[in-house]
Amino acid sequence: MTRTPFDQMSEAMEEAQLISLVRSAQQGDRSAFGELADFYESAAFAIALRRLRNRAEAAEVTQEVFMRALRKLGQLREPERFAGWLKRIAVRMSINRAVRRPRESVYAPESFDAVRTSAEVPLERIVRNERAGQVRDGLSQLRPMDRDTLLAFYFEGQSLKEMSDRFSSPVGTIKRRLHTARNRLKAAMSDFQPA
């Protein structure tokens, strides 16, 4: 059986030290969590890189792994299992990223000669920034529940299941809230459109 980077890292840190750091982090000690993150970062990166084969994506996923671990750390009941728990998060998030990314197409280099890149027209940038401002303004007009629901789904990338846990509501209710919040945002943004 091959040993993973997590197995090697766990052997390097004494179990008592690991348990102490995890318990401290669960009680809100950010520096303890920082030590855990520093210690396991290279192992998480190795897992992500093995699945994604792209250093930039692996670095992003590694950051996301530790953000998720920080949010979910209170759910870990056995601190001595931190390494395996973190490994499962890294594997799952790497697989999710690999599945969600668009398929890459391979073209011969000469086929790119026909493609011309167009410089972005300043007007396009202005329009895009204006739309982003309108979305921010529309969100600010919503009730907190609608705003939080849209932010969690579209900006934080939470799944319906994660939102169900976060808001203590069934998935069906979360779907309804998303639908309602989108309609309210659309209505709020229609106020910005010229008559």
Secondary structure, 3 states (H helix, E strand, C coil): CCCCHHHHHHHHCCHHHHHHHHHHHHCCCHHHHHHHHHHHHHHHHHHHHHHHCCHHHHHHHHHHHHHHHHHHHHHCCCHHHHHHHHHHHHHHHHHHHHHHCCCCCCCCHHHHHHCCCCCCCHHHHHHHHHHHHHHHHHHHHCCHHHHHHHHHHHHCCCCHHHHHHHHCCCHHHHHHHHHHHHHHHHHHHHCCCCC
